[in-house]
Amino acid sequence: MTLVSSPSQPRAQSVETEAIDPRSPTDCSPNVRWQRSALSRERRWEALGRTGATLWFTGLPAAGKSTIAGAVEERLVLAGCPAFLLDGDNLRHGLNGDLGFDEDARGENVRRTAHVARLLAESGSIALVSLVSPYAADRQAAAALHAAAELPFVEVFVDASLEVCKQRDPKGLYARACNGELRDMTGVGSPYERPEDPDLVLSSGAETVAGAVERVMRLLAVRALCPALGDGQVV
């Protein structure tokens, strides 16, 4: 049914757009509003005893992002801290399955993932994003989305040289790209813009996974995003 306003009476503002939560995303559909919960973030986090956050792992393909992020996820969950890994490949099996690998598609890939991570962080979980996210502007937009929502955002750069990543090449993507079978492969046909000021740099070619996980956990403890044990160790 189509509603038509009377010419003699100005159209009333839709109740769906009357109130906008200042912490809600700005890139939203028309004629919608952020549905506020009766349970505030502060009450939710206090009841859970946890603070939500997003850890964004960026780096070249095969740098070790998913391996490290997955190990951090396991460490947190087994210690009773809600956490969930948002792996780039897994997201392209569903949510981002309609996207290609050109620059615009990569930006949309980051945008969608950032919004999912934001919701997980809002819930009191730690979202662990493992995504190449090669362009600095896209990563900055993801960070800005969290900053606007007053949610912690931690950028972790998993630094591995292109040579090391080519040697690993677990999916054979670098070999295919070098043979001309793949276009837009980051590091070969498309650029990777290194983070200028990440919160943490992990040298995956020079340190073990266990050592990298310990460094992530120490950073989380310092920022009060996970509990520390009495002997100074972190969960």
Residue, then its C-alpha position, 0 to 999 in steps of 0.5 A: m500500500t502506498l501512503v500519500s501525504s495531503p497537499s495541504q498538510p506537510r508530510a510527517q517525519s517517518v518514525e523510522t528516522e526520528a532518532i539516530d543513535p550517535r554511535s550508529p553507522t552513518d552508511c545506512s539505508p534510507n528510512v531506518r533507525w538504529q533499534r536501541s536495546a533496553l540493555s545498554r552496552e555498559r550494563r551488558w559488559e558489566a554483567l558479562g565482566r568483559t569488554g568488547a573489541t576488534l583486533w584487525f590482523t592485516g598483512l600479505p596473503a600467507a603472512g600467517k594472519s589466520t594462523i595467529a588470529g586462530a590461536v589467539e581465539e582459542r586461547l581466549v575462548l578456552a579461558g572463558c573470554p568470548a572471541f570469534l575469528l572472522d577469516g577473510d576466506n570464510l566470509r567470502h563463502g557467504l557474506n562477501g561471496d558476491l565480491g571480486f578482487d578489484e579495488d572497489a570490491r576489496g573496499e566493500n569486503v573490508r566495509r562489510t567485515a568491519h560492520v560485522a566486527r563492530l556488532l561482535a565487539e558491541s556484544g562484548s566479544i573480541a572480534l578477530v579479523s584476519l583480512v589482507s585489507p591491502y589499502a590503508a584507506d579501507r583499514q582507516a575506515a574500519a578503525a573510524l567506524h569503531a572510533a565513532a561507536e567508541l569501541p576499541f580497535v587494535e590494528v595488528f600488522v603481520d609482517a612477512s616479506l613477499e619472498v617468505c609468503k611466496q615460499r609458503d604459498p599454501k593455496g598455490l595462489y602466488a604460483r598461479a599469479c606468477n604464471g599469469e593465471l590470477r589477476d589482482m593478486t596482492g603483492v603480485g598484480s595488486p599493491y599492499e600498503r603497509p600500515e604506518d602506525p599499527d598497534l602491534v607488529l608481528s614478524s611472522g618470518a622471525e618469530t614463532v606462532a606461540g611467541a606472536v600469540e603471547r605478544v598479542m595477549r600481553l597487549l590485550a592485558v595492557r589495554a584491559l581487554c582480557p584479564a591478567l592472572g595474579d602472577g602477571q601472566v595473561v589468559 
